[in-house]
């Protein structure tokens, strides 16, 4: 069984070619492999998924609730305006699971429109600004929270 579902939103499938000066040179498949490896090192079974489709992402969050899975979520552009995604995240966190919002960059240090996250208020926590390590830190937080 998957312990943690790692979900990536729109345009993250273009990592490595999309604005590498902002998002880095690591491509999406390599990021996914790295996140799975980090999970394994932490004793977690991790599944990584990416979609550009809001409805698919919401459906995956509903599935996480039903399967009682913790989630690491990079909502990407949906961070700033998707109330459908926010409501699905709330179902995860009120349903007895944890969800850590992650971002490769620090949205608060970027354009003004990126400063608001509609997801943050219902997420268990947020890790941002550490590049790919944001995912590792999120996984570590989930493992650490288990023992608390």
Secondary structure, DSSP 8 states (H G I E B T S, - for coil): --SEEEEE-TTGGGTTTS-HHHH-S--HHHHHHHHHHHHHHTT--EEEEE-S-HHHHHHHHHHHHHHT-EEEEE-GGGGGT-HHHHHHHHHHHHTT--EEEEESS-GGGS-GGGS--TTGGGSSEEEESSTTHHHHHHHHHHHHHHH-
